[in-house]
């Protein structure tokens, strides 16, 4: 019995099998985590596009409800946009980030009249990764649509 107890007391470190099992578990976790981070980035970019479209829709609705002209202004150098009352205070300002950016340099600044109609129609091109999206506002109906550019 003394020989076996001495052997157990002297045992220090890990066996080769234990090390292989631990490495296999780490590699399994990494193969799951890396694609999920890519999916998270795509989700974040899609969320930014939805927020941008929502902000433009809210600007139009706010112009109708408050019976005031509201403008949406785009700044390519700061990769941001702001919505404010014409000749007045700023309502909100947001910056695009994480691979989402304004692509076109000749933006049309949208101005929503108090009746919700748009003063000047146009299209804003937004780049999300390798895809282009366009925000278009119809001149007569002021319908706002954000769609993938083909």
C-alpha positions in Angstrom: 0.0 0.0 0.0 2.8 2.4 0.7 4.0 2.3 -2.9 0.6 3.3 -4.3 0.1 6.2 -1.8 3.6 7.5 -2.6 2.8 7.4 -6.3 -0.5 9.5 -5.8 1.3 12.0 -3.7 4.1 12.6 -6.2 1.7 13.0 -9.2 1.8 16.7 -10.3 0.6 18.3 -13.6 -1.8 17.1 -16.2 -1.9 14.1 -18.5 -1.8 14.5 -22.2 -5.4 13.4 -22.6 -6.6 16.2 -20.2 -4.7 18.8 -22.2 -6.2 17.6 -25.5 -9.7 17.7 -24.0 -9.2 21.3 -22.8 -7.8 22.4 -26.1 -10.7 20.7 -28.0 -13.2 22.6 -25.8 -11.5 25.9 -26.3 -11.4 25.4 -30.1 -15.1 24.5 -30.0 -16.0 27.6 -28.1 -14.0 29.8 -30.5 -15.6 28.3 -33.6 -19.0 29.2 -32.1 -18.0 32.7 -30.9 -16.3 34.0 -34.1 -19.3 33.7 -36.4 -21.6 35.1 -33.8 -19.5 38.3 -33.5 -20.0 38.7 -37.3 -23.7 38.2 -36.9 -23.7 40.8 -34.1 -22.0 43.3 -36.4 -24.6 42.8 -39.1 -27.4 43.1 -36.7 -25.9 46.3 -35.4 -25.6 47.8 -38.9 -29.2 46.8 -39.7 -30.4 48.4 -36.5 -28.7 51.7 -37.5 -30.5 51.6 -40.8 -33.8 51.1 -39.1 -33.1 53.9 -36.6 -32.2 56.2 -39.5 -35.4 55.5 -41.4 -37.4 55.9 -38.2 -35.9 59.3 -37.5 -36.8 60.6 -41.0 -40.4 59.3 -40.6 -40.6 60.9 -37.2 -39.4 64.2 -38.6 -42.2 64.1 -41.2 -44.8 63.2 -38.6 -43.5 65.9 -36.2 -43.9 68.5 -38.9 -47.5 67.5 -39.4 -48.4 67.3 -35.7 -46.7 70.5 -34.6 -47.6 72.4 -37.9 -44.0 73.5 -38.3 -41.4 73.0 -41.1 -38.7 70.5 -40.1 -35.4 69.8 -42.0 -33.2 66.8 -42.1 -29.6 67.7 -42.8 -26.8 65.3 -43.8 -23.1 65.8 -43.1 -20.7 63.5 -45.0 -17.5 64.7 -43.3 -18.9 63.8 -39.9 -20.9 60.9 -41.2 -23.9 62.2 -39.3 -27.3 63.8 -39.7 -29.4 66.1 -37.8 -33.1 67.0 -37.7 -34.1 70.5 -36.6 -36.8 73.1 -37.0 -36.3 75.4 -39.9 -34.7 78.5 -38.4 -34.9 77.1 -35.0 -33.6 74.5 -32.5 -32.1 71.1 -33.1 -34.4 68.1 -32.5 -31.8 65.4 -32.7 -28.3 64.6 -34.1 -26.9 61.1 -34.8 -23.7 59.7 -36.1 -23.4 56.6 -38.2 -20.7 54.1 -37.2 -19.6 50.5 -37.5 -19.3 50.2 -41.2 -22.5 52.3 -42.0 -21.7 55.5 -43.8 -23.2 58.1 -46.2 -21.9 57.3 -49.7 -23.1 60.1 -52.0 -21.5 63.5 -51.7 -24.3 65.4 -53.2 -27.1 65.1 -50.6 -30.4 66.7 -50.8 -31.4 68.1 -47.4 -35.0 67.2 -46.8 -37.4 69.8 -45.7 -40.9 68.7 -44.5 -43.6 71.4 -44.8 -46.2 71.7 -42.0 -48.6 69.6 -44.1 -46.0 66.7 -44.3 -45.2 67.3 -47.9 -41.6 67.4 -48.8 -40.1 70.6 -50.3 -37.4 68.9 -52.3 -37.4 65.2 -53.2 -34.3 63.2 -53.6 -32.4 60.1 -52.6 -29.7 59.5 -50.0 -27.3 56.6 -50.6 -26.0 54.8 -47.5 -23.3 52.2 -47.6 -23.5 49.2 -45.2 -20.5 47.0 -45.6 -20.4 46.2 -49.3 -24.1 46.9 -49.9 -25.7 50.2 -50.8 -29.1 51.3 -49.5 -31.1 54.3 -50.7 -33.6 56.3 -48.7 -36.1 57.8 -51.2 -38.9 60.2 -50.5 -41.6 60.5 -53.1 -42.3 64.1 -54.0 -46.2 64.0 -54.1 -47.0 61.5 -51.4 -43.9 62.0 -49.2 -43.7 58.2 -48.8 -40.4 57.2 -47.2 -38.8 54.0 -48.3 -35.4 52.6 -47.4 -34.4 49.8 -49.8 -31.4 47.9 -51.0 -29.9 49.4 -54.1 -29.5 46.9 -56.9 
